[in-house]
Amino acid sequence: MSTTTAAARPVAPAPETTGRTISPASGTRRRTIAQWGFVAPAVIFMVLFFGYPLVRNIVMSFQDYSPSTFFTGEAPFNGFDNWKNVFQDDLFGKALWQTIVFTIGSLLGQFCIGLALAVFFNRHFPLGGLLRSLILLPWLVPMVVSGIVWRRILDQDTGVLNSFLGLFGLGDTPWLTSTSVALVAVVLVNIWIGIPFNMVILYGGLQEIPKELYEAASLDGASAWRTFRSITLPLLRPVITVVLVLGFMSTVKILDLILALTDGGPADSTQTLGTLTYQNSFVQLDFGAGAVVGNVLILISAVFAVFYLRANRNEGK
């Protein structure tokens, strides 16, 4: 009988300890520093290019700011004098009302036509993609270029539109020179420009609606209108909110289109808060009054931004 002796296995040496342990507080601190490192560039950008101009504009509205201020650097505070002068000016009330009419008319026209086109293109048919691309052209053209082109089209004497309407005995409409028609013409041009934006966003929302819901509604015998009212509109509501709020915030401050078409005329009949800010600041060189009107525009946009955020929060519940 042979006996085997098992060789003793070598014992691994104990790992050396460095004597340094990472505490949970230190790890949390590092994560916090890393997070702020990623956020810092965006915060700096917002402060420099949004925060500072906003604060500067608010301060300027309480100062006697004139062209000489750029050279002397002295702009004394005059309290609420700029605000009083602006609010007591009849042109401010007129511009505010025309801004409301221009904004609401533009949004209604852009949304209704954009939604109709989105529903139309939601059905697949030959050349549908090509037609959608062509409809995007008004949105891609710079607004100043669109305004100049439409100014030629709407010219009372040599415009193409009046030449065409002249075939039916309606060719003498003063589109841009009549105080009662000019604002309507500007609204129509802005509707033409804004239709592609509404169509694209709403079309994207329609693509996210499950097709099975339409098939079920068809099997139940629902009409096209009932299907649109009971399926399409409720499921499209978050997208509609985004379109209307963003459309409002971009329409209420439009300047270049109105300047290219009418320059606020005739007789201030197309003057809006955007054009009034421009005229006060860069035509009359009353920078304090221009800052006041600009702050009113910022306040209006901020109110609708809050509405947009609250609407989105309620949709998520």
C-alpha positions as CSV (number, residue, x, y, z in Angstrom):
1,M,0.0,0.0,0.0
2,S,1.5,3.2,-1.1
3,T,0.9,6.5,0.5
4,T,0.8,9.7,-1.4
5,T,1.7,12.9,0.1
6,A,-0.2,15.8,-1.3
7,A,2.1,18.7,-2.1
8,A,1.3,21.7,-0.1
9,R,-0.3,24.3,-2.1
10,P,1.3,27.7,-1.9
11,V,-0.7,30.3,-0.1
12,A,-1.4,33.4,-2.1
13,P,-0.1,36.5,-0.4
14,A,-2.7,38.8,1.0
15,P,-3.4,41.8,-1.3
16,E,-1.7,45.0,-0.3
17,T,-3.9,47.7,0.8
18,T,-3.3,51.2,-0.3
19,G,-4.8,52.7,2.7
20,R,-7.1,54.9,0.6
21,T,-10.8,54.3,0.3
22,I,-13.3,56.4,-1.7
23,S,-16.1,57.6,0.5
24,P,-19.7,57.8,-0.8
25,A,-19.6,61.6,-0.3
26,S,-16.5,61.9,-2.5
27,G,-18.1,59.9,-5.3
28,T,-21.3,62.0,-5.2
29,R,-19.1,65.2,-5.3
30,R,-17.3,63.9,-8.4
31,R,-20.6,63.1,-10.2
32,T,-21.9,66.5,-9.3
33,I,-18.8,68.2,-10.7
34,A,-19.1,66.1,-13.9
35,Q,-22.7,67.0,-14.4
36,W,-22.0,70.7,-14.0
37,G,-19.2,70.4,-16.4
38,F,-21.6,69.3,-19.1
39,V,-24.2,71.8,-18.2
40,A,-21.8,74.8,-17.8
41,P,-21.4,75.6,-21.6
42,A,-25.1,75.8,-22.1
43,V,-25.6,77.9,-19.0
44,I,-22.8,80.3,-20.1
45,F,-24.3,80.6,-23.5
46,M,-27.8,81.4,-22.2
47,V,-26.4,84.0,-19.8
48,L,-24.3,85.7,-22.4
49,F,-26.7,85.7,-25.4
50,F,-30.1,85.7,-23.7
51,G,-29.8,86.7,-20.0
52,Y,-27.6,89.8,-20.5
53,P,-29.5,91.2,-23.5
54,L,-32.8,90.7,-21.6
55,V,-31.6,92.5,-18.5
56,R,-30.0,95.2,-20.6
57,N,-33.2,95.8,-22.4
58,I,-35.2,96.0,-19.2
59,V,-32.7,98.5,-17.7
60,M,-32.7,100.6,-21.0
61,S,-36.5,101.0,-20.7
62,F,-35.9,103.1,-17.6
63,Q,-33.2,105.2,-19.0
64,D,-33.0,108.3,-21.2
65,Y,-31.2,106.5,-24.0
66,S,-30.3,108.5,-27.0
67,P,-27.6,108.3,-29.8
68,S,-25.3,110.5,-27.8
69,T,-25.3,107.9,-25.1
70,F,-23.2,105.6,-27.3
71,F,-20.4,108.3,-27.2
72,T,-20.8,109.7,-23.7
73,G,-21.7,106.5,-22.0
74,E,-24.2,108.4,-19.8
75,A,-27.8,107.3,-19.8
76,P,-29.6,108.8,-16.8
77,F,-32.5,107.0,-15.3
78,N,-35.9,108.7,-15.9
79,G,-38.1,106.3,-14.0
80,F,-41.3,105.3,-15.8
81,D,-41.3,108.2,-18.2
82,N,-40.6,105.9,-21.2
83,W,-43.4,103.6,-20.2
84,K,-45.9,106.4,-19.7
85,N,-45.0,108.0,-23.1
86,V,-45.4,104.6,-24.9
87,F,-48.7,103.7,-23.2
88,Q,-50.2,107.1,-23.7
89,D,-49.3,107.1,-27.4
90,D,-52.4,106.2,-29.5
91,L,-50.1,104.3,-32.0
92,F,-49.2,101.8,-29.3
93,G,-52.8,100.8,-28.8
94,K,-53.4,100.6,-32.5
95,A,-50.3,98.5,-33.0
96,L,-51.3,96.2,-30.2
97,W,-54.7,95.6,-31.7
98,Q,-53.3,95.0,-35.1
99,T,-50.7,92.6,-33.7
100,I,-53.6,90.6,-32.2
101,V,-55.5,90.6,-35.5
102,F,-52.4,89.7,-37.5
103,T,-51.4,86.9,-35.1
104,I,-54.8,85.3,-34.7
105,G,-55.6,85.6,-38.4
106,S,-52.3,84.1,-39.4
107,L,-52.5,81.2,-36.9
108,L,-56.0,80.2,-37.9
109,G,-55.2,80.3,-41.6
110,Q,-51.9,78.5,-41.3
111,F,-53.3,75.8,-38.9
112,C,-56.5,75.0,-40.8
113,I,-54.9,74.8,-44.2
114,G,-51.8,73.0,-42.8
115,L,-54.0,70.4,-41.1
116,A,-56.0,69.9,-44.2
117,L,-52.9,69.3,-46.2
118,A,-51.4,67.0,-43.6
119,V,-54.5,64.8,-43.6
120,F,-54.5,64.8,-47.4
121,F,-50.8,63.8,-47.7
122,N,-51.3,61.2,-44.9
123,R,-52.8,59.0,-47.7
124,H,-50.2,57.4,-49.9
125,F,-50.5,58.2,-53.6
126,P,-48.1,58.6,-56.6
127,L,-46.0,61.8,-56.4
128,G,-47.1,62.5,-52.9
129,G,-43.5,63.0,-51.7
130,L,-42.7,65.3,-54.5
131,L,-45.7,67.5,-53.8
132,R,-44.8,67.7,-50.1
133,S,-41.4,68.8,-51.1
134,L,-42.7,71.6,-53.4
135,I,-45.1,72.8,-50.7
136,L,-42.0,73.3,-48.4
137,L,-40.5,75.9,-50.7
138,P,-42.3,79.0,-49.2
139,W,-40.9,78.0,-45.8
140,L,-37.3,77.7,-47.1
141,V,-37.2,81.0,-48.9
142,P,-36.0,83.9,-46.7
143,M,-38.9,86.0,-45.5
144,V,-37.5,89.2,-46.9
145,V,-37.3,87.7,-50.3
146,S,-40.9,86.4,-50.0
147,G,-42.0,89.9,-48.9
148,I,-40.4,91.6,-51.9
149,V,-41.8,89.0,-54.4
150,W,-45.3,89.4,-53.0
151,R,-45.0,93.2,-53.0
152,R,-44.5,92.9,-56.8
153,I,-47.4,90.4,-57.1
154,L,-49.8,92.6,-55.1
155,D,-48.9,95.9,-56.8
156,Q,-52.1,97.7,-57.8
157,D,-51.0,98.8,-61.2
158,T,-48.4,96.2,-62.4
159,G,-49.1,93.2,-60.1
160,V,-49.8,89.8,-61.5
161,L,-52.7,89.2,-59.1
162,N,-54.6,92.3,-60.3
163,S,-53.8,91.5,-63.9
164,F,-55.4,88.0,-63.4
165,L,-58.4,89.4,-61.5
166,G,-58.9,91.9,-64.3
167,L,-60.1,89.1,-66.5
168,F,-63.1,88.9,-64.2
169,G,-63.5,92.6,-63.7
170,L,-61.9,92.7,-60.3
171,G,-58.4,93.9,-61.1
172,D,-58.3,97.3,-59.3
173,T,-57.8,96.2,-55.7
174,P,-55.3,98.3,-53.8
175,W,-53.8,95.5,-51.8
176,L,-51.0,97.3,-50.2
177,T,-52.1,101.0,-50.4
178,S,-55.5,100.8,-48.8
179,T,-55.8,101.2,-45.0
180,S,-58.7,98.7,-45.0
181,V,-57.1,96.0,-47.2
182,A,-53.4,96.2,-46.4
183,L,-53.5,94.3,-43.1
184,V,-55.6,91.5,-44.8
185,A,-53.0,91.3,-47.5
186,V,-50.2,91.0,-45.0
187,V,-52.0,88.3,-43.1
188,L,-52.6,86.3,-46.3
189,V,-49.0,86.4,-47.3
190,N,-47.9,85.3,-43.8
191,I,-50.4,82.4,-44.0
192,W,-48.8,81.4,-47.3
193,I,-45.4,81.4,-45.6
194,G,-46.5,79.5,-42.5
195,I,-48.5,76.7,-44.1
196,P,-45.5,74.4,-44.7
197,F,-44.4,74.5,-41.0
198,N,-47.8,73.5,-39.8
199,M,-48.2,70.8,-42.4
200,V,-44.9,69.2,-41.7
201,I,-45.3,69.1,-37.9
202,L,-49.0,67.9,-38.1
203,Y,-48.1,65.3,-40.8
204,G,-45.4,63.9,-38.4
205,G,-48.0,63.7,-35.7
206,L,-50.5,61.9,-38.0
207,Q,-47.8,59.3,-38.8
208,E,-47.6,58.3,-35.1
209,I,-51.3,57.5,-34.8
210,P,-51.7,53.7,-35.0
211,K,-53.4,52.5,-38.2
212,E,-55.3,49.8,-36.3
213,L,-57.5,52.5,-34.8
214,Y,-58.7,53.7,-38.2
215,E,-59.2,50.1,-39.3
216,A,-61.3,49.4,-36.2
217,A,-63.4,52.6,-36.8
218,S,-63.9,51.6,-40.4
219,L,-65.2,48.1,-39.3
220,D,-67.6,49.8,-36.9
221,G,-69.0,51.9,-39.7
222,A,-67.7,55.3,-38.5
223,S,-67.9,58.1,-41.1
224,A,-64.8,60.0,-42.1
225,W,-65.8,63.0,-40.0
226,R,-66.6,60.9,-36.9
227,T,-63.2,59.2,-37.3
228,F,-61.4,62.5,-37.6
229,R,-63.3,63.9,-34.6
230,S,-63.0,60.9,-32.3
231,I,-59.5,59.5,-33.2
232,T,-57.4,62.0,-35.1
233,L,-58.0,65.2,-33.1
234,P,-57.7,63.7,-29.6
235,L,-54.5,61.8,-30.4
236,L,-53.1,64.9,-32.3
237,R,-53.8,67.3,-29.4
238,P,-50.2,67.4,-28.0
239,V,-48.9,68.2,-31.5
240,I,-51.5,70.8,-32.1
241,T,-50.5,72.5,-28.8
242,V,-46.9,72.6,-29.9
243,V,-47.8,74.0,-33.4
244,L,-50.0,76.7,-32.1
245,V,-47.7,77.9,-29.3
246,L,-44.6,77.9,-31.4
247,G,-46.5,79.5,-34.3
248,F,-47.7,82.2,-31.9
249,M,-44.3,83.0,-30.6
250,S,-42.8,83.3,-34.1
251,T,-45.7,85.3,-35.5
252,V,-46.3,87.9,-32.8
253,K,-42.8,89.4,-33.4
254,I,-42.6,89.3,-37.2
255,L,-40.8,92.3,-38.5
256,D,-39.0,91.7,-41.8
257,L,-42.1,90.5,-43.7
258,I,-44.1,93.6,-42.8
259,L,-41.2,96.0,-43.6
260,A,-40.7,94.4,-47.0
261,L,-44.5,94.6,-47.8
262,T,-45.8,97.8,-46.4
263,D,-43.1,99.3,-44.0
264,G,-46.0,99.6,-41.5
265,G,-48.2,101.7,-43.8
266,P,-50.3,103.0,-45.2
267,A,-51.1,105.4,-42.4
268,D,-49.8,102.9,-39.8
269,S,-52.6,100.4,-40.8
270,T,-50.1,97.5,-40.7
271,Q,-48.1,98.7,-37.7
272,T,-47.5,95.9,-35.2
273,L,-45.5,95.8,-32.0
274,G,-42.5,94.3,-33.9
275,T,-42.4,97.2,-36.4
276,L,-43.1,99.7,-33.7
277,T,-40.1,98.5,-31.8
278,Y,-38.0,98.9,-34.9
279,Q,-39.3,102.4,-35.7
280,N,-38.9,103.7,-32.2
281,S,-35.3,102.4,-31.9
282,F,-33.8,102.7,-35.4
283,V,-35.9,105.4,-37.1
284,Q,-36.8,107.8,-34.4
285,L,-33.7,106.8,-32.4
286,D,-35.7,106.7,-29.2
287,F,-34.1,103.6,-27.7
288,G,-35.9,103.8,-24.4
289,A,-39.3,103.7,-26.0
290,G,-38.2,100.8,-28.3
291,A,-37.0,98.9,-25.3
292,V,-40.4,99.3,-23.6
293,V,-42.3,97.9,-26.6
294,G,-39.7,95.1,-26.8
295,N,-40.3,94.3,-23.2
296,V,-44.0,94.1,-23.9
297,L,-43.3,91.6,-26.6
298,I,-41.1,89.5,-24.3
299,L,-43.8,89.5,-21.7
300,I,-46.4,88.3,-24.1
301,S,-44.1,85.5,-25.4
302,A,-43.3,84.5,-21.8
303,V,-46.9,84.1,-21.0
304,F,-47.5,81.8,-23.9
305,A,-44.3,79.9,-23.1
306,V,-45.6,79.2,-19.6
307,F,-48.9,78.1,-21.2
308,Y,-47.0,75.7,-23.4
309,L,-45.1,74.2,-20.5
310,R,-48.2,73.8,-18.4
311,A,-50.1,72.2,-21.4
312,N,-47.3,69.7,-21.9
313,R,-47.2,68.9,-18.2
314,N,-50.9,68.2,-18.1
315,E,-50.7,66.0,-21.2
316,G,-48.1,63.9,-19.5
317,K,-50.4,63.1,-16.6
